[in-house]
């Protein structure tokens, strides 16, 4: 396995949807909106095993102080191989000087994010209006 990261904002819709469906993420049900959202990210990182999309992460940001990471997902067949850590490390190269880096984590993702340096944000409570169904 030779995983390569890319910052190129080009992505095949079929592979994108396969990755999201493999992770049972409801945003796969909105393919046009999902692709547009990713392509309009401040930063989009993709992970490739040859020509197969095996992971991605994106960042939305004001470009100076605050960055939010809405998506980080790795194909289930490739989880536990360091791909998520590679994506987070690349984001740290780009955004480590920002005043605030934010994300929302639940389930198994909480332990992952703690391992890569994130911590609970004081007494904050995540809140949302959510149109998905996987939580």
N, C-alpha and C positions, 0 to 999 in steps of 0.2 A: 504494500500500500504506500503510495507516494502522493500525499495530499498537498495540493497547492491552493493558496488563497488568491483571490482576485478582487480588485476594487473596480473593475470594469462594470459599468452600468448597462450590461446587456444580459438578458436572461431568457431562456427558452420557456415559454409558457407551459408546455407539456411537462418538462422536468420540474418546474416550479410547483405545479399542482401535485405531481407525484410525491414530492418531498413533504408538502403540507398534508396531503391525505395520509401518507405513511405515519405521520405524527398525530393524525385525527384532529387537526386544527380546523375549526369551522370557517376560517377565512378562505379556505379552498373552495367554498361554495360561492365565492364572489371573485372569480378569476380576473376579470378586467380591473376591478377596483384594487385587488391585491397587487397585481403587477404594476399598476399606476402608482400605488402607494410606495412600493419598493423603489421604483425608478425615480420617484421624487424625494427619496430620503436624502439627508445631508451626506451620509455615507452608507453604501451598501457593500458588504463583504460576502463573497461566495466561496465555498470550499468545494474543490473538485478532486475526484479520483479519476484521473484520465479525463474523459469527456462526460463523466457522470456527476451531476450536482448532488453533493452529499451533505451540504450544510449551508446555512447563511445566517447573517445577522445584519440588522440595520440600525441606524441612528438618525434621530431627528433632533435638530439643534438650532439655537439662535446664532451659532457660529462663534460665540465668544465666551459665554459664562455657563450655559446649561445645555446638557445633552441628555436625551432620553433614549433608552434602548427598548423599542417595542417587541422586536423579534430576535430570537436566537434559537435556531433549531437545527438538529443534526438527524439525518436519516437513522431510524432505529438500528439498522444493520451496522452502522458506523459509530454508535454511541459508545462511550467509554474508551475511545482511542485517542483522546486529546484534541479533537477537532474544535470543540466548544472552547477549550482553553486557548487554542491558537487564535480564534476569532476575538475573544476577550483581550488577549495580549495585543493584538493589532489595534483594537479600539483604544487601549491604553496608550499606545504610541501616538495616536491621533489626538486623544482628548484628556490626557493625564493632567494637563495644566488648567483644565476648566474648573470653575468654582464648584459645580455640582454635576454629578453623573447619577442618573436615576433609572430605575426599572421596577417592574412589578413581577414578583416571583411567587409561585405557589407549588405545592407538592414537592416532588423530588428536586425541582429546580432550586429551592431554597438552599439546600446543602451545597449544591454546585456553586451557586453565587457566593456563598460564604467562603468556600475554598479559594475562590479567585479574588477575594478582597472586598466584596460588598458586605455591608452590615445593615441591620434594621435601622431605619431612619427615625431615631428618637421615639417619640410617642405618636408618630403619624399613623394614620389608618388609610389604607388604600380604598379609594372610592371610585365608582364608575357607573356609567350607563352602558350596559353591555348587550350586544345583539347576538352573541355566540351561545353555545350550549355545552361547552366542555368543562364548565366549572360548577 
